[in-house]
C-alpha cells in the first residue's frame, strides 16, 4: 500500500506540472498577439478615427460659398481637360450621329479646398462630395443623349491635393450629332467632332484648354468599327460666340473615319454588275423566243429595283445624288435598254413580215425573179436592180391582168435621175440593216458591254 500511494502522488504531481506549463504557454501566446496587434495599429494608423465626421471641416466646405467659382471677381480660372476614349460604339448614317464612351477629366485649383498635411498626400472621394463643392459646368455641344455610368456606383472620382489642386474624373457615354456628306458614299471619308464647352461661364470667368495639347487625347488601341477604319484622332480649340451671352471657350475632339468598301462590293456593286451582264444574255437568244427574252428582261429589271430600294432603305433621305446612286441607276438604265432593244427587234420583225405578206398578195407569181428582188419592190431600187429587172419580160414577171401596173413601176424607175438613184441606194442599204433583225442583236452584243466597261472605267477613276 505505501508503494501504491507514492505512485499515485507522483502521477498527480506530473499532471499538475504539465497543466501549469500549458497555462503559461497560452498566456505568453495571448500577450504576443496583443503586442502584434498594438504594433499594427500604431503602424497603420486609421485616419478616419481622428477625422470621424470631420471631412467637411477639414476641407472647410461649410466655411465657403461653393456656388461661386474660385477667385470670383478676379481673372478667369483655367480649367485643363484631358480625355481618354474607351470605345467608339457606333456610327449611324440614318440618324447622322455617333456614340462614344470616354473618361473625361478636369484639372483646376481651388484654394478653398486646401488642407494641412505633413505627408503632402492627396485625398480621394467619390461622387457624394461633388455635390457640395464647385465643379466646372462642362457640357457636350450638339449632344443628343449622354449619361454618367452608375454601375455599381456613380463612376465619378474627385481627388483633392493639399495645395488646393483638384482632379475631377467621370466616365461618360455620349451620343452626338455628326454632319456627314454622302456625295461619295460608299467611297467616302467622314470627319466627326465631339465638342466641349462651359454652359454658364464665358471666357472672362472660365478658360477651358487642353491640358497637354494633342497629348491630352488618348485612345484605346483596340478601338475598331465594322464599317469604318479610324484614321486619326486630334484635338482643336476655338472661341464660340452667342449673341445673347457672349464668347465661350470650346474644345473639339476630331476623328476621321474611312469606310470599308469590301462590304458594298459584295452586297451592291457585284450583284448590280451581274444583273447587267445577265440582261445581255437575251442578245444571244433567238428573237422568236418571246417568253424567254421577255421574262429575262423583266426579271433583271425587278432585281435592279430591289437592289436600289435596299440600299436607299439604310441611308438618310438626302437631297443630292450619292456615288452609289449613279452606279445603280446607270446599271438600271442598261438593263432597261436591253428590254427596249428586244421590243425594237420584235416590232421591226413584225413590220417586215407584214410587208412581205403584202408583196406576196400583190405579186402572187414571181416566176424567174429571185426572192431578194421581190423584197425591194417597195419603191427603193438601186440602179443594178432596175437594170436586172429590165431583162425580164412582162409575161414572166406578172400575170396579164397586172401588166399595165408593172409597166408603170418599171418606167418610173428607168426615168429616175442620178441623184435619185444614189438616194435610193442609200435608203436600200439602211432598209436592209433595219429589216435584218439579227443585225440589231449583233451590234448590241458589242455596244452594250463596251459602253458599260467604259462607264466603269470613268466611275472608278473618279470616285476611288
C-alpha positions in Angstrom: 0.0 0.0 0.0 2.6 2.6 0.8 4.2 2.0 -2.6 0.8 2.4 -4.4 0.1 5.7 -2.6 3.5 7.0 -3.6 2.9 6.1 -7.2 -0.5 8.0 -7.3 1.1 11.0 -5.7 3.9 11.0 -8.3 1.4 10.8 -11.2 -0.7 13.7 -9.7 2.4 15.9 -9.4 3.3 15.2 -13.0 -0.2 16.1 -14.3 0.0 19.4 -12.3 3.3 20.3 -13.8 2.1 19.7 -17.4 -1.1 21.8 -16.9 0.9 24.6 -15.4 3.2 24.7 -18.4 0.3 24.7 -20.8 -1.3 27.6 -18.9 1.9 29.6 -19.1 2.3 28.9 -22.9 -1.3 30.1 -23.5 -0.7 33.2 -21.5 2.5 34.0 -23.4 0.8 33.5 -26.7 -2.1 35.8 -25.9 0.3 38.5 -24.8 2.3 38.2 -28.0 -0.8 38.6 -30.1 -1.8 41.7 -28.2 1.6 43.2 -28.8 1.4 42.4 -32.5 -2.0 44.0 -32.9 -0.9 47.0 -31.0 2.2 47.3 -33.3 0.0 47.0 -36.4 -2.4 49.6 -35.1 0.4 52.0 -34.5 1.9 51.4 -37.9 -1.3 51.6 -40.0 -3.0 54.4 -38.1 -6.6 54.8 -39.3 -7.0 58.5 -40.1 -10.8 58.2 -40.3 -10.8 57.7 -36.5 -9.2 61.0 -36.0 -11.5 62.7 -38.6 -14.6 60.8 -37.9 -17.4 63.2 -39.1 -14.7 65.9 -39.7 -14.0 65.6 -43.5 -16.1 68.6 -44.4 -14.4 70.5 -41.5 -11.0 69.5 -42.9 -11.8 70.8 -46.3 -13.8 73.7 -44.8 -16.7 73.0 -47.1 -19.1 74.8 -44.7 -16.9 77.9 -44.5 -17.2 78.9 -48.1 -19.8 79.6 -50.7 -19.1 77.0 -53.3 -21.9 78.2 -55.6 -19.3 80.8 -56.7 -16.4 79.9 -58.9 -12.8 80.0 -57.3 -11.3 83.5 -57.3 -14.6 85.2 -58.1 -14.1 88.7 -59.3 -10.6 88.0 -60.4 -9.2 86.7 -63.7 -10.7 83.7 -65.4 -10.0 80.4 -63.7 -8.0 78.0 -66.0 -9.6 74.5 -66.3 -7.4 71.9 -68.0 -9.1 69.0 -69.8 -7.9 65.6 -71.0 -9.9 62.8 -72.4 -9.3 59.0 -72.8 -11.6 57.4 -75.4 -12.6 54.0 -74.2 -14.7 53.0 -77.2 -16.4 54.3 -80.3 -19.6 52.3 -80.1 -21.5 53.1 -83.3 -21.9 55.3 -86.3 -25.4 55.8 -87.7 -25.8 57.1 -91.2 -29.6 57.3 -90.9 -29.5 59.4 -87.8 -26.3 61.1 -88.6 -24.7 60.6 -85.2 -22.1 58.6 -83.3 -21.9 57.1 -79.8 -18.7 57.3 -77.8 -17.7 56.2 -74.3 -14.8 58.2 -72.7 -13.1 59.2 -69.5 -13.5 63.0 -69.0 -11.1 64.7 -66.6 -10.9 68.3 -65.4 -8.0 70.0 -63.6 -8.2 73.2 -61.7 -7.1 74.9 -58.4 -9.5 75.9 -55.7 -7.6 77.3 -52.7 -10.8 77.0 -50.6 -10.2 73.2 -50.6 -6.6 73.3 -49.4 -5.8 71.5 -46.2 -2.8 70.9 -43.9 -0.8 67.7 -44.5 2.5 66.6 -43.3 2.8 63.8 -45.9 1.6 66.0 -48.8 -0.7 63.2 -49.9 -4.0 63.7 -51.8 -7.4 62.6 -50.6 -9.7 60.8 -53.0 -13.5 61.0 -52.7 -16.5 59.6 -54.7 -19.4 61.5 -56.2 -21.0 62.3 -52.9 -18.6 65.2 -52.2 -19.0 66.6 -55.8 -22.5 67.9 -54.9 -21.1 70.1 -52.1 -18.2 71.9 -53.9 -17.8 73.9 -57.1 -17.0 71.9 -60.3 -16.8 73.1 -64.0 -20.2 73.0 -65.8 -18.8 71.5 -69.0 -21.4 70.0 -71.4 -21.3 68.4 -74.8 -22.4 70.7 -77.6 -24.8 69.1 -80.2 -25.3 66.1 -77.9 -28.5 64.1 -78.4 -28.1 61.8 -75.4 -25.5 61.4 -72.7 -25.2 59.8 -69.2 -22.7 59.1 -66.5 -22.3 55.4 -65.8 -23.7 54.4 -62.4 -22.9 50.7 -62.1 -22.2 49.7 -59.3 -21.9 53.3 -58.1 -21.6 56.6 -59.9 -18.4 56.5 -61.9 -17.1 59.8 -60.5 -13.8 60.4 -58.8 -12.7 63.6 -57.0 -9.1 63.9 -55.9 -8.0 66.9 -53.7 -4.4 67.9 -53.1 -3.2 69.8 -50.0 -2.4 72.9 -52.1 -6.0 73.0 -53.4 -5.4 71.4 -56.8 -8.4 69.2 -57.9 -8.8 66.3 -60.3 -12.3 65.6 -61.3 -12.9 62.5 -63.4 -16.0 60.8 -64.8 -17.0 58.0 -67.2 -19.5 59.2 -69.8 -21.3 57.8 -72.8 -22.4 60.4 -75.2 -24.3 60.3 -78.5 -23.6 63.5 -80.5 -24.5 64.8 -84.0 -22.2 64.4 -86.9 -22.8 66.2 -90.2 -22.0 63.7 -92.8 -21.5 64.2 -96.6 -22.7 61.2 -98.6 -22.0 62.5 -102.1 -19.2 59.9 -102.4 -20.9 57.1 -100.5 -19.8 54.4 -100.1 -16.3 55.5 -101.2 -16.4 58.4 -98.6 -14.5 59.6 -95.6 -16.3 61.2 -92.7 -14.9 63.7 -90.1 -16.9 63.9 -86.8 -16.3 66.1 -83.7 -17.2 65.9 -80.1 -17.4 69.5 -78.7 -17.0 70.5 -75.0 -17.9 73.9 -73.6 -18.9 75.6 -70.4 -22.6 76.3 -70.2 -22.7 79.3 -67.9 -19.2 80.8 -67.7 -17.8 82.9 -70.5 -14.2 83.2 -71.4 -13.9 86.0 -68.8 -14.8 83.6 -66.0 -13.5 80.2 -67.1 -10.8 79.3 -69.6 -11.1 75.8 -70.9 -7.9 74.4 -72.5 -6.3 71.1 -73.4 -4.0 70.3 -70.5 -1.2 68.7 -72.6 -2.0 69.8 -76.1 -2.5 66.9 -78.5 -1.3 64.5 -75.8 -4.4 65.3 -73.9 -6.4 62.9 -76.1 -5.6 59.2 -75.7 -7.4 56.3 -77.3 -7.6 52.6 -76.7 -5.6 50.6 -79.3 -8.4 48.1 -79.5 -11.0 50.6 -80.9 -12.4 49.3 -84.2 -15.6 49.6 -86.2 -17.2 47.1 -88.6 -17.7 49.5 -91.5 -15.1 52.2 -90.8 -11.3 52.5 -90.5 -10.3 55.0 -87.8 -7.6 57.1 -89.5 -6.7 59.6 -86.8 -7.8 61.4 -83.6 -6.7 65.0 -82.9 -7.8 68.0 -80.8 -8.5 71.6 -81.6 -10.0 74.6 -79.7 -11.5 77.9 -80.6 -13.9 80.5 -79.3 -17.7 80.2 -79.8 -19.9 83.3 -79.9 -23.6 83.5 -78.8 -25.3 86.8 -79.4 -27.1 86.8 -76.1 -24.5 85.6 -73.7 -21.0 86.2 -75.2 -17.8 84.3 -76.0 -17.1 80.8 -74.7 -14.0 78.5 -75.0 -14.9 75.4 -76.9 -12.7 72.2 -77.2 -13.0 69.8 -80.1 -12.3 66.0 -80.3 -11.9 65.4 -84.0 -11.7 61.9 -85.6 -11.6 60.9 -89.2 -13.2 57.7 -90.5 -12.8 55.9 -93.8 -15.5 53.5 -94.9 -14.6 49.9 -95.8 -15.6 49.3 -99.4 -15.4 45.5 -99.5 -18.9 45.0 -97.9 -20.6 47.2 -100.5 -18.7 45.5 -103.3 -20.2 42.2 -102.2 -23.7 43.5 -101.4 -24.3 46.2 -104.0 -21.8 46.6 -106.8 -21.2 43.0 -107.7 -24.9 42.0 -107.8 -25.7 45.1 -109.9 -23.0 44.2 -112.4 -24.2 40.6 -112.6 -27.7 41.8 -113.4 -26.5 44.0 -116.2 -24.4 41.1 -117.6 -27.4 38.8 -117.3 -29.6 41.2 -119.3 -27.1 40.8 -122.2 -27.9 37.1 -122.5 -31.1 38.0 -124.3 -28.9 39.2 -127.3 -27.9 35.6 -127.9 -31.4 34.2 -127.7 -33.5 33.8 -130.9 -35.8 36.7 -131.4 -38.7 34.3 -132.0 -38.4 33.0 -128.4 -40.6 35.8 -127.0 -41.3 34.3 -123.5 -37.6 33.6 -122.8 -36.4 37.1 -123.7 -39.3 39.0 -122.1 -39.1 37.1 -118.8 -35.3 37.5 -118.7 -35.7 41.3 -119.2 -38.4 41.7 -116.6 -36.5 39.7 -114.0 -33.4 41.7 -114.3 -35.3 45.0 -114.1 -37.2 43.9 -111.0 -33.9 42.7 -109.4 -32.2 46.0 -110.0 -35.2 47.8 -108.5 -34.9 45.6 -105.3 -31.2 46.4 -105.0 -31.8 50.2 -105.3 -34.6 50.0 -102.7 -32.4 48.0 -100.3 -29.5 50.5 -100.5 -31.7 53.6 -100.0 -33.6 52.0 -97.1 -30.4 52.1 -95.0 -29.5 55.7 -95.9 -30.9 59.1 -94.9 -33.1 60.8 -97.4 -30.6 63.4 -98.7 -31.5 65.8 -101.5 -28.3 65.2 -103.5 -27.1 62.2 -105.6 -24.7 59.7 -104.0 -22.0 57.9 -105.8 -23.7 54.5 -105.3 -26.9 56.1 -106.8 -25.0 56.9 -110.0 -23.8 53.4 -110.4 -27.1 51.7 -109.6 -29.2 53.9 -111.8 -26.8 53.7 -114.8 -26.9 49.9 -114.3 -30.7 50.1 -114.2 -30.7 52.1 -117.5 -28.6 49.4 -119.2 -30.9 46.7 -118.0 -34.0 48.7 -119.2 -32.4 49.4 -122.6 -31.8 45.7 -123.1 -35.6 45.2 -122.7 -36.3 48.0 -125.1 -33.8 46.5 -127.6 -35.9 43.3 -127.8 -39.1 45.4 -128.2 -37.5 47.2 -131.2 -36.4 43.8 -132.6 -39.8 42.3 -132.2 -41.5 45.4 -133.7 -39.3 45.6 -136.8 -39.7 41.8 -137.3 -43.5 42.2 -137.3 -43.3 45.2 -139.7 -41.0 43.2 -142.1 -43.3 40.2 -142.1 -46.3 42.4 -142.8 -44.6 44.0 -145.8 -43.7 40.6 -147.2 -47.2 39.4 -146.9 -48.5 42.5 -148.8 -45.9 41.9 -151.6 -47.0 38.3 -151.9 -50.6 39.4 -152.1 -49.8 41.9 -154.8 -47.4 39.6 -156.8 -48.7 36.1 -156.3 -46.4 34.7 -159.1 -42.7 35.8 -159.3 -41.6 33.4 -162.0 -37.9 33.6 -162.5 -37.3 36.6 -160.2 -35.1 35.8 -157.2 -36.6 36.3 -153.8 -34.2 39.1 -153.0 -35.6 41.1 -155.8 -39.2 40.8 -154.6 -38.3 42.3 -151.3 -37.2 45.5 -153.0 -40.4 46.3 -154.9 -41.4 48.9 -152.3 -40.0 51.9 -154.2 -36.3 51.9 -153.1 -34.4 50.5 -156.2 -30.8 50.6 -157.0 -29.6 51.1 -160.5 -28.4 47.5 -160.8 -31.8 46.2 -159.6 -33.6 48.3 -162.2 -31.3 47.0 -165.0 -31.7 43.4 -163.9 -35.5 43.8 -163.8 -35.4 45.2 -167.3 -34.2 41.9 -168.7 -37.4 40.0 -167.7 -40.5 40.0 -170.0 -43.7 41.1 -168.6 -45.2 37.7 -169.3 -42.5 36.1 -167.0 -42.8 38.7 -164.2 -46.6 39.3 -163.7 -49.9 38.0 -164.9 -51.6 39.6 -167.9 -54.2 41.5 -165.9 -51.5 43.3 -163.9 -49.3 44.1 -166.9 -50.2 47.8 -167.0 -49.4 48.4 -163.4 -46.0 46.7 -163.5 -45.1 48.7 -166.7 -45.7 52.0 -164.8 -43.3 50.8 -162.0 -40.6 49.8 -164.4 -40.8 53.0 -166.5 -40.8 55.2 -163.3 -37.6 53.5 -162.2 -35.9 53.8 -165.6 -36.6 57.5 -165.8 -35.0 58.3 -162.3 -32.2 60.9 -162.2 -28.7 60.0 -161.0 -29.2 61.8 -157.6 -32.4 59.8 -157.1 -30.6 56.6 -157.8 -27.9 57.5 -155.2 -30.6 58.3 -152.6 -32.3 55.0 -153.4 -29.1 53.1 -153.0 -28.5 54.6 -149.5 -32.1 54.0 -148.5 -31.8 50.4 -149.6 -28.7 49.8 -147.5 -30.4 51.3 -144.4 -33.5 49.3 -145.0 -31.6 46.1 -145.3 -29.9 46.8 -141.9 -33.2 47.6 -140.2 -35.0 44.7 -141.8 -32.3 42.3 -140.8 -33.4 41.9 -137.1 -30.3 39.7 -136.4 -28.1 42.7 -137.1 -29.5 44.7 -134.2 -28.7 41.9 -131.8 -25.2 41.6 -133.3 -24.5 45.3 -132.8 -26.0 45.2 -129.2 -23.5 42.4 -128.3 -20.7 44.8 -128.9 -22.2 48.2 -128.0 -23.7 47.3 -124.6 -20.6 45.6 -123.0 -18.3 48.2 -124.5 -20.3 51.1 -123.2 -20.7 49.6 -119.7 -17.0 48.9 -119.4 -16.2 52.5 -120.4 -18.6 53.7 -117.8 -16.9 51.6 -115.1 -13.5 52.9 -116.0 -14.7 56.5 -115.6 -16.7 55.8 -112.4 -13.9 54.1 -110.5 -11.3 56.6 -111.7 -13.4 59.5 -110.4 -14.6 58.1 -107.1 -11.9 55.8 -105.9 
